[in-house]
């Protein structure tokens, strides 16, 4: 879609080369395609033409953050909230750098804006999450939790998310993606080894694993690609939203024309080409793909899958603190978060049963404790020679679009693994669902 958007806006710019809206639209499409340098030039031109639009400053900040120019990104985000004092996205974007510390004045401003009755829900949610981060940095864990809780409560009510639908999806994958399915239909896909999928839960360390592997000369890092989710959605068909009714997919994996599997594999390779550079292998780090490992195995039998696993409390609470750009609606309620984690464990155990050896589990805590051993494990699994650059991953210059972008540009730090313990008194609902005493 980004490629099409770029082509469309090129036609418009040919007619009106100075049109500000068209320039910004092109910059957004380029950002989506990973062409960050070109996007930054266009965003900077837009800001030069009109420096009073907070949204332009914000988008420029996002592009600069992706590139790793954090100082300039922060300046752009600050300019955005100076132009629009109730702009929740500007404050949340500062918090979401993970390295920014708010001043007393900024905290006071966020709290004032939260009490504004006319404030849009989105801004309110973003301000609560940003305030939570501000108080956590100051080790005021009570106020931090209250802010996170308020933001999550508003977002959860707005999303209308139902965790039982995910649990049903997991049950259907287990029911239909059997050892017999892979025995009878496991050799019909496209045999290319190009993709490495990193799956799991968000905030489980997948960006770190991607940065390590993308530091190898034979591997391109891309981003969280939506292609497998899109294919699963098409296979599911329309009109099957009722929770008591099974969708067509994954049941139809047993029934569809055998020729389709290779075609779907080729389609995935073709559609993702635009995100790749020149390396023979590339990474897709969409975490939610863990739901569709059976589908991946059928269309791309030689793909590699790595499960980024993190201990339950650390992973779940890190998700609860995070306001995601899209999706991940399970993360806005502690009980939902715990149930989602349990559903994920259940499904990953199933994939290990029916596809032994197809998925490599990498524990975040093991990476933190003994980096080189885990780097060698992953490279062996992917059939790659050891390269020191993978251990020195923080020196690798590349664009990173996920919330952990700044953290993986530094050597590994152990402080995050036990951060959740500061909030333990408030996490009883989560511990209960996870069966943790």
N, C-alpha and C positions, 0 to 999 in steps of 0.2 A: 504493500500500500504506500510506503514511503517513496518508493521508486516512481510509482504512478503520480503521486503528489508532486514530486520534483519535476517530472515531465510536464505536468499541467501548468505549474506555476512558471516554468521557463517560457511557455507560450505567452502567458499573460505579461511577463516582464519584457518580452520582445516588443510588445505593443506599448507598454508603459514602464520604461526602465527605472523611473524614479518613484514608482508607487511604493510607499512605505509598507503597507499591508502585505503586498506581494513579496517584498524583500524578507519580511519577518516569516511569512509562510514558507518561503524557500529555505530559510535558515532552520526552521523547525523540521522540515523534511530531511535536510542534510544531517541534523542531529540524530534523527531516527535511523539514518543509514550509517551512522558512526563517522561521518565526515566532519569531525568537530572543528578542525582548523578553519575550513571554509565557512562553517556556520558562525564561528566567532567573528570573522571579518564582516559578515552581513549584519549580525546583531550590533556590532560596534558602529557600523554605518547608520543603522536605524537610530541608535542612541545619539549619534552625532547630529542627525537630522532633527530629532525631537527627544530631548533629554528629560522631558517631563512625564513620560509614560512609565509607571511603576512596573507594568508587565514586561516591557522590553528589558528593563534592568534585571528583572528576575530571570528571564530566559537567558540573557547573557551570563548571569551568575551560574546557572545550571551548566552551560556549555564550558565555562572556565573551570568549574569544579570537576567535570568529567575529564578534562585535559590534565588536571592536576595543578592548575594555577590558583591555589586556594586563597592567596592574599587578594588577588583581583576579584575572585568570586565573592569573598566576604564584603569587599567594598561595594560591589554591585547590589548585593542583598541589602546592605545598609542603606544605600541610596533608594532602593525600592520602598523600604518602610518609611524613610524620610518623606518621600513623595506621597505615600498613602499610609498614615499612621495605624490604620486598622487592618493592614494587609497581613493576614495570618500566615500566608505562604512565605512571605519574606522572613518572618521570625522563625518559622519551622525550618526553612531552608538553612538558616544559620545554625540552628540546633542540629540539623541533620548532617552537617559537616563532621559531627562527632568530636571535633577538636575546638570548637568555638566556645568561649565563656562569656556569658551575658553580664553586662554592667548593672549596677543598682538601678540606674535610670531606665535601662531597657526592660528590666523586670517590672518596674513600676508602670511603665508604659503598657506592657502586655496585660498586666492586671487591670489597669484602667479600661483598656479596650474590651476585655472579657465582660465587663459589666455594662457595656453598651447594648441596650435593648434592641437596637436596630441592626446589630451585627449579623451578617449572614452565617448560617450554620457552619459552613466550610471554614470560614475564618476563625470562628469560635473554637472548633475542634483543633485546628492547627495551633492556635494560641495556647490551649491547654497542654498539648504535647510539648511545645517549646518551653513552657513554664516548668513542666515536669523535669525536663533536661537541665534547665537553669538551676533548680533547687537540688537536683541530684549532684550536680557538679560542686555545689556548696555543702554537700553532705547533710542537707536538711531532708532526710528521707521521708519523714511524715508528710511534709508539704509536697514533696515530689510525687509521692504515691497518690495523694489526693488529686493532684493535677492530672496525672496519667489516667487515674480512674475516671475522672470527669470527662476527659477527652474520649476515652474508650466507650463510656456509657452513651454519649451523644452519637458517636460513629456507629455503634452496634444497633442502636434504635433506628438510625437512618437506613442502615443496610438491609434490615429484615432478613438477616442470614439464618439459615436453619441447618445446624450441624448434622442432623439425622440424614440429610440428603447426601452428605459426604460419606457417612457410615454406610448408607445403602450402596453408593458407588463402589466402595471397597468390597462390600459383600458380593456384588455382581462380578467384579473383576476376579475374585476368588472362585466364584461358582463356575464361570465360563472359561477363564484362562487356565486350563488344566494342563498337566503333563502330556495328555493325549493330544491336545490341540497343537502343542509345539512339536510333538512327534510326527503328526500327520501334515502339518502346514509350516513347519519351521524352516524349510529350505526353499521357500518360494520368493523370498525378498531379494533386494538388491545387495550384491556381495561387497560393495565398496566399504572400506574401513574408515572413511573420513571422519565421522562424527564421534566426539566424546561427550556424553551427556553427564552433567553433574546434577544430581537430584537430591531431594530431602525436604527439610523445612526451611523457610526463610530464617535468616539470622543464625544459621547452623555452621557457618564457616565456609560456605560454598565460594564466596568471592576470593577467599584466601587460596583455596584449591585451584580455582581458575587462574589466579595470578601466578601461582607456582608453575602450572602446566603451560600457560601462555608465555612464560619466560624461556621455554624450550624452542630451539630454532625450527622444529618441525610442526609447531602447533600455533594456530591463530586463536586468540581470544575474541569472542564476539560480544554477546550480551544475552539477556534472557529472551530467547526467541519464542514466538507464539505458535510456530508452525505445527508442532505435534498436538497442542491443545486445539488448534483450529481443525486439524484432521479428525480428532476424536469427536469434536462437536458436529462435524459433517456426518460422520458415521452414526452418531446418536440420532440424527434426524430431528424433525420438528414435531411439536405437539405431544411430547412425552414428559411434561413437567410435573404431572401428578406424582406425589411421593409414593403412592401405593402401586404404581404401574412401572414395570421394567422398561427401560429404554431399549432401542434396537441394539445399541452398542453397549457392552462388548459381545453380546450373544451372537451378533452377525459375523464375528471373526471366524466362526465355524462354518459360515454359510456363503460368504461372498465369493465371487469369481476368483479362483486362484491366481489369475493373471494380475489382479489388482494390486497385490502386495508389492511386486517389483515396481509397478507404476507409481504407487504411493512413495516408495523409497526414492525413486528418481525425482519425483516431484519435490520431495524434501530437499534433496541435494541441489536441485535447480533453484528453488525459491530462496535458499539460504546463501547462495553464491555471492549475492550482493554485499553480505556482511563480512566476507572473507578477504584475506590478503593473498599471499602466494604459497603459504605452507600447505603440505599435503593433508594435515589433520586440523580440525577446528572444534571449538567447544560450544555447546549449547548449555547454558546454566539455568534454564527455567526450572525452579525447584519442584513445581507441581507436576512435572513429567513423571514423578514416581508412581502416579496413578495409572500411567500408560506404558509401563515397561513391557508388558505383553505385546502391545501394538508395535512398539519400537523393535522388539525382537523379531516380529513377523515381517516387518518391512525393511529392516536394516540388520540382518543377523550378525554382521561383523562389527557393528558399532560397539563402543565401550561405554559402560555405565558405572559411574562412581557415586556412591551414596555418602553424602556429607552428613555425618551423624554428630550430634552434640548432646551432652547430658541433659535430661529432660527439664530440670528446673531452670538451668542457665538458658537453654534454648527457648523455652516457652516464655519466660519473663522478658527476654530480649525482644521477642516478637510482640509482647504486650506493650512495650515502651515505644514501639515503632509505628509511625503513621505511614502506611504504604501508599505509593502513588496510585496503585490500582489493585483490585483483587485482595486476596488474603483476608477476607472478611471474618474468618474464624478467629483471628488474632485479637479481636476487640472485646473479648469476654474470657475471663480466666478459665471458667469451666469448659467452654467451647475449645479453647486453646489446648487444654489437657486431653479432651476427647479426640481432637484432631491428631495430636501426637500419638495417642494410643492406636488410632486407626492406621496411621502411617507405619507404626511398628508391626502391626498385624499384617499389613499388605507386604511390607518388605520381607517378613518371614516367609510369606507365601511365595514370593518371587525366588527366594533362596531354595525353597522346596522344589518348585517346578522347573527352575532354570539354574541348577547348581553351577556356581562359578561365573555366571554371567555378570553379576554385580560385585564390585569391590567396595566394601564398607571401610570408610576412613573416619576414625574418631577424631574430632577436633582437639580433644585433650591430648591425644597421642601426638598430634602434629606439634602442639605447643611444647610437649615434653621432649620429643626427639624428632626434630624436623627432618634431618637427613634420611633416617630410616624410612619415614613415611613418604618422602619424595622418591626414594628408590623403589618402594613398593608400587607407587602409582605409575612411575615410568616403566617398570617391568610389566605391569598389567597392560599398559598401552603399547607395549612392544617398542619402547624407545630407549636409546642409549642414555646413560647418565650425563647430564650437563650441569656444571657448577652454577650456572645462571639460575637454575630452578631453586637452589638453596638461597641464592642472593636475590630472590624474587623482588624485594623492595626497591631494587635499583632499576627494574624494568620500566621503561617509559611506554605507557599505553593508555588509551582512553578507558575509563571505568565508570559505568553509569549507576552502580548500586550504592546503597547507603554506606557501605564499608570502604568506599573508594580511598579515603585518606588513611584508614587503618592499615590497608595492605600496601601502602607506599612507605611503611615503616617496618623495621624488623619486628618479629613476633614479640608480643608482650603478654604476660600471664595474668595481668590484673583483672581482665574481663571475665575470667572463668568462674570467679566466685562473687561477682558483683551482686547477684540476686540475693545473697544472704543479708544484705543491708535491708532488704524489703521483706524478709521472711515472716515477720508478724502479720503481714497483710495478705499472705499468699495461701492461706488455709484451703480455699476452694480448689486451687490448682493442685496442691499436694494431695488432697482427698481423691481427685480424679486419677492422679498418677500413682496412687497407692504408695505414697511416700510418707513415712512416719514423721 
